[in-house]
Amino acid sequence: MSTFVRERMELNDGEYPHDEVRKNDEFKESKYNAQYLQIAKSYPIYEKYLKARKSN
């Protein structure tokens, strides 16, 4: 996890900074950092999946 994401998570009580990651130009510049953009997009879907599994 990048320093940017780690710092934002610490400031937000461990919540992933979806919007900030999507808006950060550094993450848009390289293929490696594109992984973090995908995480930001897919994490809410994953959370819904976990909640659905937990309620069953």
C-alpha positions as CSV (number, residue, x, y, z in Angstrom):
1,M,0.0,0.0,0.0
2,S,1.3,3.4,-0.9
3,T,2.3,6.0,1.7
4,F,-0.5,8.3,0.4
5,V,-3.2,5.7,1.0
6,R,-1.8,4.6,4.3
7,E,-1.7,8.3,5.6
8,R,-5.3,8.9,4.5
9,M,-6.5,5.7,6.1
10,E,-4.9,6.7,9.4
11,L,-6.6,10.1,9.2
12,N,-10.0,8.5,8.4
13,D,-10.1,5.8,11.1
14,G,-8.9,3.1,8.8
15,E,-11.4,3.8,6.0
16,Y,-10.0,3.5,2.5
17,P,-9.9,6.9,0.8
18,H,-11.8,6.0,-2.4
19,D,-12.4,9.6,-3.7
20,E,-8.9,10.8,-2.9
21,V,-7.2,7.9,-4.6
22,R,-9.4,8.4,-7.7
23,K,-8.5,12.1,-7.9
24,N,-4.8,11.8,-7.2
25,D,-2.7,12.4,-10.4
26,E,0.2,10.4,-9.1
27,F,-2.0,7.3,-9.2
28,K,-3.0,7.9,-12.8
29,E,0.5,8.2,-14.1
30,S,1.8,4.6,-13.9
31,K,0.6,1.1,-14.4
32,Y,1.7,0.1,-10.9
33,N,-0.3,2.9,-9.3
34,A,-3.3,2.0,-11.4
35,Q,-3.8,-1.0,-9.1
36,Y,-4.8,1.4,-6.3
37,L,-7.4,3.0,-8.5
38,Q,-8.9,-0.4,-9.1
39,I,-8.9,-1.2,-5.4
40,A,-10.8,2.1,-4.8
41,K,-13.4,1.0,-7.4
42,S,-13.8,-2.6,-6.2
43,Y,-13.6,-2.2,-2.4
44,P,-17.2,-1.1,-2.0
45,I,-18.4,-4.1,-4.0
46,Y,-16.3,-6.3,-1.8
47,E,-17.7,-4.8,1.3
48,K,-21.3,-5.4,0.0
49,Y,-20.3,-9.0,-0.7
50,L,-18.9,-9.6,2.8
51,K,-22.0,-8.1,4.4
52,A,-24.3,-10.3,2.3
53,R,-22.3,-13.4,3.2
54,K,-22.3,-12.4,6.9
55,S,-26.1,-12.0,6.9
56,N,-26.7,-15.5,5.5
